[in-house]
Amino acid sequence: MSTQLLAAEGETNPIGLPWGEVLIGAIGFAVLVWVLAKFVWPMFEKAYAERTQAIEGGIAKAEQAQNEAKAALEQYQAQLAGAREEAAKIREDARAQAQAIKDDMLTSARAESERIANAGRAQLDSQRAQIVAELRGDLGRLSIDLAGKVVGESLEDDALRRRTVERFLADLES
């Protein structure tokens, strides 16, 4: 039934539409393609090219930034290694200085100890000499008094007393 209806209205094309509608549709399609080709597609191409360039520029910038970061990292690592070497050197110098200070302090302490011991010995020697002198004097007086009592004469003469004390002490020492 529909084929009869279409055949009655006029001539039709193989797709079943009237030739006028097909022609108007083809012209509309051609105008649409021309407008798209003239105005829209260049804008799409321009936007696509800009986007491609931005992406490629971003990639290049990212690669450059990555290379700069690698260089900065290498420089940082080199500085860190230098700092570690310097710290090790400083520690070694500090150890050497500490050892030198320790050696100096020990030398000073030994010298001071020796000086104090020598001063003590000198003081003891002088005190011993003083005590020996006092004892000789006391011993001399006692021996003169004793000799005076034994002999029965006074030994008040200094020269005589000194010779007697000297002789008595010499006898004691021998």
MINUPA-292865 format. One record per residue (C-alpha): x, y, z. Coordinates in steps of 0.5 Angstrom, whole numbers, padded with zeros to 4 digits, always signed. Layout:
// residues N
XYZ/...
//
This chain:
// residues 174
+0000+0000+0000/+0005+0005+0001/+0009+0004-0005/+0003+0005-0009/+0002+0012-0005/+0009+0014-0007/+0008+0012-0014/+0002+0016-0015/+0005+0022-0012/+0011+0023-0017/+0017+0020-0019/+0022+0018-0013/+0029+0016-0012/+0032+0009-0010/+0032+0011-0003/+0024+0012-0003/+0025+0020-0002/+0022+0025-0007/+0028+0028-0011/+0027+0035-0009/+0028+0034-0002/+0034+0030-0004/+0037+0036-0007/+0035+0041-0002/+0038+0036+0003/+0045+0035-0001/+0045+0043-0002/+0044+0044+0006/+0049+0039+0007/+0054+0042+0002/+0053+0049+0005/+0054+0046+0012/+0060+0042+0010/+0063+0049+0007/+0061+0053+0013/+0065+0048+0018/+0071+0048+0013/+0071+0055+0013/+0070+0057+0020/+0070+0051+0025/+0075+0047+0023/+0081+0052+0022/+0079+0054+0030/+0079+0047+0032/+0086+0046+0028/+0088+0052+0031/+0086+0050+0038/+0089+0043+0037/+0096+0046+0035/+0096+0051+0041/+0094+0045+0045/+0099+0041+0042/+0104+0046+0043/+0103+0047+0050/+0103+0040+0051/+0110+0039+0048/+0112+0046+0051/+0110+0043+0058/+0114+0037+0056/+0120+0041+0054/+0119+0045+0061/+0118+0039+0065/+0124+0035+0062/+0129+0042+0063/+0126+0042+0070/+0128+0035+0071/+0135+0036+0068/+0136+0042+0073/+0133+0038+0079/+0138+0033+0077/+0144+0038+0077/+0142+0041+0083/+0141+0034+0086/+0148+0032+0084/+0151+0039+0086/+0147+0038+0093/+0150+0031+0094/+0157+0034+0092/+0156+0039+0097/+0154+0034+0102/+0160+0029+0101/+0164+0036+0102/+0161+0037+0108/+0162+0030+0111/+0169+0030+0109/+0170+0037+0112/+0166+0034+0119/+0171+0028+0119/+0177+0033+0118/+0174+0037+0124/+0173+0031+0128/+0180+0029+0127/+0183+0036+0128/+0179+0036+0135/+0181+0029+0137/+0189+0031+0135/+0188+0038+0139/+0185+0034+0145/+0190+0029+0145/+0195+0035+0145/+0192+0039+0151/+0192+0032+0155/+0199+0031+0153/+0200+0038+0155/+0196+0038+0162/+0200+0031+0164/+0206+0035+0162/+0204+0041+0166/+0202+0036+0172/+0208+0032+0172/+0212+0039+0172/+0208+0042+0178/+0208+0035+0182/+0216+0035+0181/+0216+0042+0183/+0212+0041+0189/+0216+0035+0191/+0223+0039+0190/+0220+0045+0194/+0218+0040+0199/+0225+0036+0199/+0228+0043+0200/+0224+0045+0205/+0225+0038+0209/+0232+0039+0208/+0232+0046+0211/+0228+0044+0216/+0233+0038+0218/+0239+0043+0217/+0235+0048+0222/+0234+0042+0227/+0241+0039+0226/+0243+0046+0228/+0239+0047+0234/+0240+0040+0236/+0248+0041+0236/+0247+0048+0239/+0243+0044+0245/+0247+0038+0245/+0253+0043+0245/+0250+0047+0251/+0248+0041+0255/+0255+0038+0254/+0259+0044+0256/+0255+0044+0262/+0256+0037+0263/+0263+0038+0262/+0264+0044+0266/+0261+0040+0272/+0265+0034+0271/+0271+0038+0270/+0270+0043+0275/+0272+0049+0271/+0267+0054+0268/+0267+0054+0260/+0264+0061+0259/+0270+0062+0254/+0266+0062+0247/+0272+0060+0243/+0274+0054+0248/+0267+0052+0249/+0266+0052+0241/+0272+0048+0240/+0270+0043+0246/+0263+0042+0242/+0266+0041+0236/+0271+0036+0238/+0265+0032+0242/+0261+0032+0236/+0266+0030+0232/+0267+0024+0237/+0260+0023+0236/+0260+0022+0229/+0265+0018+0228/
//
